[in-house]
């Protein structure tokens, strides 16, 4: 169990929050609900004796209990070489508890437990050590590079989530499942994740991991290395002469690559949203087509039983016999019309054949019922013959 320590000084790293201590560093986990109370890297003013860096945060844990965290990791190194790491989780998503396993924002009451688990995972492979020769600038930059590189690597795991969503959409298109709404919600949530993480990476790359808070010359020198179109400054050579300039350049480029990769993911999710919308429109059109077909068949098949009333009113023709079977000819004609409509309505081949046989069965059943009603009708429900007349009976 880590030892609890207090923030070293007012105005220092995440002042006012409870810090945990392990052998080689102090660390603090800040939940999304608490993140607003911690100064953003743009607003940080490092107290005297502290070196400050900040890196973008993206952590992706896939699987049944998957979690995605987006935010910022702030690194403070005291003059005595003690590192302080504040992990600010600004937004968090997890796999829901329902059977569908969809991504959804973490509830406020669960943020603390989820944040602690994510931060423990982030810090598990960090071996901070101590500054070489007391160079806290190099030490803080190395730690920031570690966190930036880890977040950039997490984009690969995030890409796997997009592949899973694409596969789900393809499956639904092939099998016409009813999970489109849930998949569409996943696309929207993951698209939000990509956009927020990209914003964090863009800000970190633009600010050079906020190294200018302690050393403006190396920040401007590295910016001109990335963008040679910027005019030279007198201090650029001084910045390039720093022994840890190459390390710093590599750290910033991690954030740059993270932004580029997440930009690709954002575009891909935009394409998925378009595809999902197209599928939804196709489903609506297909549903309308099915409704029109059912309404048309219903009109025909509901009209056929109405003939029973006419047949019961035609007492001279009932019960049906060899000389009165002609009464069924209009029924047969109506059935043929229903079959033609079912066969030639637009639709896919397999669906059209299924629709034809279903209509044929309905027509045959209706004709059989009408024949039975006209052939086997009990004589007692027929009107008695008029005096001096006889009723035709099938021999």
Buried (B, 14 or more C-beta within 10 A) or exposed (E): EEEEEEBBEEBBBBBEBEBBBEEEBBBBBBBBEBBEEBBBBEEBEBBEEBBBBBBBBBBBBBEEEBBBBBBBBBBBBBEEBBBBBBBBBBBBBBBEEEEEBBBBBBEEEEBBEBBBBBBBEBBEEBEBEEBEEEBBBBBBBBBBBBBBBBBBEBBEBBBEBBEBBBEBBEEBBEEEEEBBEBBBBBBBBBBBBBBBBBBBBBBBBEBBBBBBBBBBBBBBBBBBBEEEEEEEBEBBEBBBEBEBBEBBBBBBBBBBBBBBBBBBBBEBBEEBBEBBEEBEEEBEEBEEBEEEBEEBBEEBBEEBEEBBEEBBEEEEBBBBBEEBEEBBEEBEEBBEEBBEBBBEBEBEEEBBEEBBEEBBEBBEEBBEEBBEBBBEBEEEEBEEEEEEEEBEEEE
